[in-house]
Amino acid sequence: MKSIQTRLLLASIWLSIFAAFSSLAQAIYLQEVAPGVYYHQGKIDDLFTTESDPVANITVVVGDEAVAVIDTGGSRRAGEAIYQAIRDITPLPIRYVINTHVHPDHNFGNQAFVADKPEFIAHTRYPGDFNAKAGYYLQRLTAPWFEGTTPIGATRLIESQAEIDLGHRILLLTAHERAHTRHDLSVFDSTTGTLITGDLLFVEHVPTLDGSLTGWINVTKTLEAMPFQRVIPGHGPVQIGKNAFEKQTHYLFSLAQEVRAAINQPIDINTASLTVLTSHAKDWKLFEQFHSRNVIQAYKELEWE
């Protein structure tokens, strides 16, 4: 009897270990959405509470001579899985790793690419916020998936616009004024008309405001004027056509309108965070986690208009 119980206990332990390692060995698949443009859609989740990564979208653009990776996930393991997925597609050198902004779900996978010695590209204002916040972010990422993650900063900064050549494929990099953050960088592949926005566009996931509400509305107008055919957002599925930003714009305009109304009544900031725009809760995932923060951020900005 003891022998059977012992075997059952050992079997249970091995199953637990296998399950744990299986979750840490999660494969990442890249879908080709246009010739030479691949993306992985991250799950809609909060990086600081999820048990695995990525929760943000990753894009890979392949030219005739080189590869560019736009965002790398939020952990070493995610970055390694992305790297392997790229190598399943092409042996070309990975010369560029582009970080669209400083939030860790978009750049904490950078270390997986260090051995290839790419340029790590970001907005000119990126380093200040990266240096100030990376340690704090790392302390909060305590799930086993994030063990061994080391943040890697930028080595090349974009002040306005720049082009990179992947071999008969030019990518236009644009550094934007304060919007989702104060250091948002977008990427446009004119070959396929693909616009990669980072978190300047959220789909399904409620937008999160860490910069300027009015700035974000203005930057969106600039993006909408570009000759894109499809948009790869920072979170959520690829959008086709000119209505890509419509739902997010409605949310941002409504947020500005209702926050201004609350300020004028006046309604204090804490009450506003619990009452403003709650009718939109059904339209977005993670609304409860992030919307009230958006209201507070918007209130602090708009009360000084």
One Martini backbone bead per residue (centre of mass of N, CA, C, O) as a GRO file, in nm:
protein
  305
    1MET     BB    1   0.059   0.061  -0.023
    2LYS     BB    2   0.296   0.258   0.009
    3SER     BB    3   0.400   0.222  -0.279
    4ILE     BB    4   0.153   0.341  -0.423
    5GLN     BB    5   0.154   0.615  -0.277
    6THR     BB    6   0.435   0.698  -0.368
    7ARG     BB    7   0.382   0.687  -0.674
    8LEU     BB    8   0.151   0.892  -0.673
    9LEU     BB    9   0.314   1.125  -0.553
   10LEU     BB   10   0.534   1.137  -0.773
   11ALA     BB   11   0.341   1.182  -1.008
   12SER     BB   12   0.227   1.449  -0.902
   13ILE     BB   13   0.495   1.603  -0.896
   14TRP     BB   14   0.569   1.571  -1.197
   15LEU     BB   15   0.315   1.710  -1.307
   16SER     BB   16   0.371   1.983  -1.176
   17ILE     BB   17   0.645   2.033  -1.306
   18PHE     BB   18   0.552   2.008  -1.600
   19ALA     BB   19   0.344   2.237  -1.590
   20ALA     BB   20   0.539   2.460  -1.513
   21PHE     BB   21   0.733   2.429  -1.761
   22SER     BB   22   0.519   2.461  -1.981
   23SER     BB   23   0.443   2.758  -1.910
   24LEU     BB   24   0.754   2.854  -1.965
   25ALA     BB   25   0.743   2.716  -2.280
   26GLN     BB   26   0.593   2.908  -2.446
   27ALA     BB   27   0.482   2.961  -2.752
   28ILE     BB   28   0.544   3.172  -3.041
   29TYR     BB   29   0.340   3.314  -3.296
   30LEU     BB   30   0.367   3.421  -3.636
   31GLN     BB   31   0.173   3.637  -3.832
   32GLU     BB   32   0.098   3.700  -4.162
   33VAL     BB   33  -0.038   4.027  -4.273
   34ALA     BB   34   0.203   4.078  -4.472
   35PRO     BB   35   0.455   4.104  -4.669
   36GLY     BB   36   0.696   4.061  -4.418
   37VAL     BB   37   0.460   4.079  -4.193
   38TYR     BB   38   0.466   4.018  -3.841
   39TYR     BB   39   0.249   3.889  -3.569
   40HIS     BB   40   0.179   3.907  -3.215
   41GLN     BB   41  -0.094   3.851  -3.008
   42GLY     BB   42  -0.161   3.962  -2.722
   43LYS     BB   43  -0.298   3.934  -2.437
   44ILE     BB   44  -0.563   4.052  -2.242
   45ASP     BB   45  -0.359   4.201  -1.995
   46ASP     BB   46  -0.184   4.235  -1.692
   47LEU     BB   47   0.144   4.222  -1.631
   48PHE     BB   48   0.124   4.237  -1.297
   49THR     BB   49  -0.095   3.966  -1.295
   50THR     BB   50   0.021   3.780  -1.476
   51GLU     BB   51   0.173   3.451  -1.551
   52SER     BB   52   0.219   3.554  -1.850
   53ASP     BB   53   0.382   3.605  -2.168
   54PRO     BB   54   0.235   3.819  -2.373
   55VAL     BB   55   0.033   4.146  -2.366
   56ALA     BB   56   0.170   4.242  -2.623
   57ASN     BB   57   0.253   4.339  -2.926
   58ILE     BB   58   0.436   4.187  -3.200
   59THR     BB   59   0.674   4.294  -3.454
   60VAL     BB   60   0.784   4.176  -3.785
   61VAL     BB   61   1.034   4.283  -4.025
   62VAL     BB   62   1.121   4.170  -4.360
   63GLY     BB   63   1.386   4.186  -4.559
   64ASP     BB   64   1.658   4.121  -4.773
   65GLU     BB   65   1.883   4.177  -4.513
   66ALA     BB   66   1.675   4.234  -4.266
   67VAL     BB   67   1.560   4.284  -3.923
   68ALA     BB   68   1.265   4.400  -3.745
   69VAL     BB   69   1.172   4.478  -3.407
   70ILE     BB   70   0.851   4.550  -3.253
   71ASP     BB   71   0.879   4.473  -2.979
   72THR     BB   72   0.946   4.211  -2.690
   73GLY     BB   73   0.799   4.222  -2.442
   74GLY     BB   74   0.800   4.149  -2.062
   75SER     BB   75   1.040   3.924  -2.100
   76ARG     BB   76   1.278   3.698  -2.145
   77ARG     BB   77   1.098   3.461  -2.242
   78ALA     BB   78   0.948   3.614  -2.458
   79GLY     BB   79   1.196   3.699  -2.621
   80GLU     BB   80   1.294   3.410  -2.683
   81ALA     BB   81   1.036   3.323  -2.835
   82ILE     BB   82   1.056   3.536  -3.054
   83TYR     BB   83   1.330   3.463  -3.162
   84GLN     BB   84   1.250   3.175  -3.251
   85ALA     BB   85   1.023   3.263  -3.445
   86ILE     BB   86   1.213   3.411  -3.637
   87ARG     BB   87   1.400   3.162  -3.700
   88ASP     BB   88   1.157   3.010  -3.843
   89ILE     BB   89   1.162   3.227  -4.088
   90THR     BB   90   1.469   3.360  -4.049
   91PRO     BB   91   1.837   3.421  -4.085
   92LEU     BB   92   1.843   3.705  -4.066
   93PRO     BB   93   1.949   3.982  -3.938
   94ILE     BB   94   1.905   4.156  -3.629
   95ARG     BB   95   1.933   4.512  -3.639
   96TYR     BB   96   1.641   4.586  -3.506
   97VAL     BB   97   1.511   4.738  -3.199
   98ILE     BB   98   1.185   4.861  -3.136
   99ASN     BB   99   1.067   5.101  -2.899
  100THR     BB  100   0.761   5.261  -2.847
  101HIS     BB  101   0.800   5.241  -2.526
  102VAL     BB  102   0.853   5.205  -2.167
  103HIS     BB  103   0.672   4.986  -2.121
  104PRO     BB  104   0.740   4.658  -2.024
  105ASP     BB  105   0.552   4.497  -2.233
  106HIS     BB  106   0.758   4.622  -2.479
  107ASN     BB  107   1.093   4.572  -2.351
  108PHE     BB  108   1.173   4.314  -2.152
  109GLY     BB  109   1.284   4.133  -2.417
  110ASN     BB  110   1.562   4.249  -2.521
  111GLN     BB  111   1.787   4.046  -2.415
  112ALA     BB  112   1.744   3.824  -2.645
  113PHE     BB  113   1.913   4.033  -2.865
  114VAL     BB  114   2.206   4.111  -2.782
  115ALA     BB  115   2.390   3.904  -2.942
  116ASP     BB  116   2.315   4.053  -3.229
  117LYS     BB  117   2.370   4.363  -3.215
  118PRO     BB  118   2.157   4.574  -3.215
  119GLU     BB  119   1.957   4.837  -3.249
  120PHE     BB  120   1.818   5.033  -2.990
  121ILE     BB  121   1.513   5.194  -3.045
  122ALA     BB  122   1.409   5.539  -2.957
  123HIS     BB  123   1.305   5.793  -2.806
  124THR     BB  124   1.460   6.074  -2.683
  125ARG     BB  125   1.281   6.042  -2.396
  126TYR     BB  126   1.327   5.748  -2.295
  127PRO     BB  127   1.573   5.722  -2.091
  128GLY     BB  128   1.463   5.877  -1.846
  129ASP     BB  129   1.220   5.682  -1.790
  130PHE     BB  130   1.374   5.417  -1.784
  131ASN     BB  131   1.564   5.486  -1.542
  132ALA     BB  132   1.323   5.557  -1.341
  133LYS     BB  133   1.131   5.272  -1.389
  134ALA     BB  134   1.259   4.985  -1.424
  135GLY     BB  135   1.297   4.899  -1.127
  136TYR     BB  136   1.000   4.912  -1.045
  137TYR     BB  137   0.892   4.709  -1.246
  138LEU     BB  138   1.070   4.468  -1.161
  139GLN     BB  139   0.956   4.443  -0.865
  140ARG     BB  140   0.654   4.365  -0.972
  141LEU     BB  141   0.779   4.109  -1.127
  142THR     BB  142   0.707   3.792  -0.959
  143ALA     BB  143   0.659   3.589  -1.149
  144PRO     BB  144   0.821   3.320  -1.284
  145TRP     BB  145   0.832   3.426  -1.581
  146PHE     BB  146   1.033   3.688  -1.486
  147GLU     BB  147   1.278   3.546  -1.442
  148GLY     BB  148   1.580   3.696  -1.551
  149THR     BB  149   1.509   3.990  -1.599
  150THR     BB  150   1.671   4.245  -1.811
  151PRO     BB  151   1.697   4.557  -1.875
  152ILE     BB  152   1.714   4.730  -2.200
  153GLY     BB  153   1.831   4.992  -2.354
  154ALA     BB  154   1.904   5.247  -2.556
  155THR     BB  155   2.125   5.330  -2.859
  156ARG     BB  156   1.894   5.487  -3.026
  157LEU     BB  157   1.770   5.812  -3.117
  158ILE     BB  158   1.455   5.981  -3.182
  159GLU     BB  159   1.344   6.312  -3.248
  160SER     BB  160   1.161   6.271  -3.517
  161GLN     BB  161   1.291   6.133  -3.794
  162ALA     BB  162   1.345   5.801  -3.949
  163GLU     BB  163   1.537   5.570  -4.146
  164ILE     BB  164   1.522   5.219  -4.232
  165ASP     BB  165   1.711   4.952  -4.393
  166LEU     BB  166   1.627   4.605  -4.495
  167GLY     BB  167   1.607   4.574  -4.793
  168HIS     BB  168   1.387   4.700  -4.990
  169ARG     BB  169   1.301   4.835  -4.694
  170ILE     BB  170   1.131   5.105  -4.555
  171LEU     BB  171   1.136   5.261  -4.237
  172LEU     BB  172   0.928   5.483  -4.055
  173LEU     BB  173   1.026   5.693  -3.788
  174THR     BB  174   0.820   5.839  -3.520
  175ALA     BB  175   0.832   6.111  -3.304
  176HIS     BB  176   0.617   6.206  -3.056
  177GLU     BB  177   0.420   6.372  -2.889
  178ARG     BB  178   0.247   6.390  -2.624
  179ALA     BB  179   0.039   6.106  -2.517
  180HIS     BB  180   0.036   5.822  -2.396
  181THR     BB  181   0.315   5.937  -2.380
  182ARG     BB  182   0.641   6.112  -2.401
  183HIS     BB  183   0.760   5.846  -2.605
  184ASP     BB  184   0.632   5.794  -2.885
  185LEU     BB  185   0.664   5.530  -3.141
  186SER     BB  186   0.641   5.494  -3.486
  187VAL     BB  187   0.570   5.261  -3.767
  188PHE     BB  188   0.632   5.261  -4.131
  189ASP     BB  189   0.532   5.047  -4.406
  190SER     BB  190   0.519   5.127  -4.738
  191THR     BB  191   0.509   4.854  -4.888
  192THR     BB  192   0.219   4.771  -4.715
  193GLY     BB  193   0.073   4.985  -4.530
  194THR     BB  194   0.205   4.960  -4.232
  195LEU     BB  195   0.099   5.046  -3.902
  196ILE     BB  196   0.294   5.092  -3.603
  197THR     BB  197   0.185   5.222  -3.279
  198GLY     BB  198   0.152   5.093  -3.040
  199ASP     BB  199  -0.016   5.274  -2.775
  200LEU     BB  200  -0.175   5.468  -2.979
  201LEU     BB  201  -0.332   5.183  -3.000
  202PHE     BB  202  -0.639   5.042  -2.888
  203VAL     BB  203  -0.784   4.705  -2.878
  204GLU     BB  204  -1.027   4.630  -2.635
  205HIS     BB  205  -0.827   4.760  -2.470
  206VAL     BB  206  -0.811   4.997  -2.264
  207PRO     BB  207  -0.700   5.286  -2.256
  208THR     BB  208  -0.382   5.434  -2.148
  209LEU     BB  209  -0.288   5.713  -1.942
  210ASP     BB  210   0.067   5.871  -1.946
  211GLY     BB  211   0.018   6.173  -2.057
  212SER     BB  212  -0.184   6.324  -2.306
  213LEU     BB  213  -0.496   6.377  -2.408
  214THR     BB  214  -0.472   6.604  -2.619
  215GLY     BB  215  -0.223   6.485  -2.756
  216TRP     BB  216  -0.352   6.216  -2.848
  217ILE     BB  217  -0.566   6.339  -3.031
  218ASN     BB  218  -0.362   6.480  -3.221
  219VAL     BB  219  -0.191   6.233  -3.305
  220THR     BB  220  -0.422   6.076  -3.432
  221LYS     BB  221  -0.459   6.266  -3.673
  222THR     BB  222  -0.183   6.207  -3.795
  223LEU     BB  223  -0.223   5.900  -3.835
  224GLU     BB  224  -0.487   5.913  -4.010
  225ALA     BB  225  -0.326   6.064  -4.257
  226MET     BB  226  -0.202   5.815  -4.330
  227PRO     BB  227  -0.126   5.559  -4.591
  228PHE     BB  228  -0.292   5.321  -4.470
  229GLN     BB  229  -0.423   4.975  -4.451
  230ARG     BB  230  -0.293   4.899  -4.170
  231VAL     BB  231  -0.311   4.822  -3.808
  232ILE     BB  232  -0.081   4.779  -3.539
  233PRO     BB  233  -0.132   4.753  -3.228
  234GLY     BB  234  -0.048   4.722  -2.894
  235HIS     BB  235  -0.351   4.611  -2.863
  236GLY     BB  236  -0.482   4.375  -3.040
  237PRO     BB  237  -0.615   4.362  -3.337
  238VAL     BB  238  -0.600   4.405  -3.650
  239GLN     BB  239  -0.651   4.690  -3.865
  240ILE     BB  240  -0.877   4.776  -4.130
  241GLY     BB  241  -0.858   5.079  -4.233
  242LYS     BB  242  -0.980   5.414  -4.149
  243ASN     BB  243  -1.135   5.307  -3.864
  244ALA     BB  244  -0.920   5.223  -3.646
  245PHE     BB  245  -0.961   5.490  -3.432
  246GLU     BB  246  -1.262   5.541  -3.358
  247LYS     BB  247  -1.315   5.417  -3.075
  248GLN     BB  248  -1.087   5.559  -2.923
  249THR     BB  249  -1.168   5.850  -2.990
  250HIS     BB  250  -1.437   5.841  -2.845
  251TYR     BB  251  -1.317   5.796  -2.566
  252LEU     BB  252  -1.130   6.048  -2.550
  253PHE     BB  253  -1.345   6.264  -2.600
  254SER     BB  254  -1.534   6.178  -2.368
  255LEU     BB  255  -1.332   6.217  -2.143
  256ALA     BB  256  -1.285   6.519  -2.186
  257GLN     BB  257  -1.579   6.613  -2.158
  258GLU     BB  258  -1.643   6.492  -1.867
  259VAL     BB  259  -1.410   6.618  -1.712
  260ARG     BB  260  -1.483   6.912  -1.766
  261ALA     BB  261  -1.761   6.894  -1.632
  262ALA     BB  262  -1.656   6.819  -1.350
  263ILE     BB  263  -1.485   7.073  -1.305
  264ASN     BB  264  -1.730   7.284  -1.347
  265GLN     BB  265  -1.938   7.216  -1.117
  266PRO     BB  266  -1.784   7.071  -0.897
  267ILE     BB  267  -1.580   6.773  -0.909
  268ASP     BB  268  -1.391   6.577  -0.757
  269ILE     BB  269  -1.140   6.360  -0.840
  270ASN     BB  270  -1.238   6.105  -0.686
  271THR     BB  271  -1.530   6.106  -0.786
  272ALA     BB  272  -1.467   6.109  -1.087
  273SER     BB  273  -1.315   5.828  -1.097
  274LEU     BB  274  -1.614   5.679  -1.030
  275THR     BB  275  -1.817   5.839  -1.264
  276VAL     BB  276  -1.670   5.879  -1.521
  277LEU     BB  277  -1.764   5.699  -1.802
  278THR     BB  278  -1.907   5.419  -1.707
  279SER     BB  279  -2.071   5.350  -1.974
  280HIS     BB  280  -1.795   5.215  -2.112
  281ALA     BB  281  -1.737   4.936  -1.977
  282LYS     BB  282  -1.862   4.739  -2.204
  283ASP     BB  283  -1.635   4.822  -2.438
  284TRP     BB  284  -1.400   4.717  -2.232
  285LYS     BB  285  -1.114   4.587  -2.133
  286LEU     BB  286  -0.991   4.662  -1.818
  287PHE     BB  287  -1.156   4.901  -1.700
  288GLU     BB  288  -1.124   4.878  -1.386
  289GLN     BB  289  -0.805   4.904  -1.386
  290PHE     BB  290  -0.778   5.199  -1.576
  291HIS     BB  291  -0.993   5.429  -1.592
  292SER     BB  292  -0.955   5.592  -1.329
  293ARG     BB  293  -0.668   5.683  -1.407
  294ASN     BB  294  -0.750   5.846  -1.653
  295VAL     BB  295  -0.919   6.054  -1.503
  296ILE     BB  296  -0.695   6.165  -1.325
  297GLN     BB  297  -0.503   6.250  -1.550
  298ALA     BB  298  -0.703   6.437  -1.696
  299TYR     BB  299  -0.771   6.626  -1.461
  300LYS     BB  300  -0.481   6.739  -1.417
  301GLU     BB  301  -0.472   6.865  -1.701
  302LEU     BB  302  -0.762   7.025  -1.738
  303GLU     BB  303  -0.764   7.220  -1.481
  304TRP     BB  304  -0.531   7.412  -1.649
  305GLU     BB  305  -0.679   7.550  -1.905
   0.00000   0.00000   0.00000
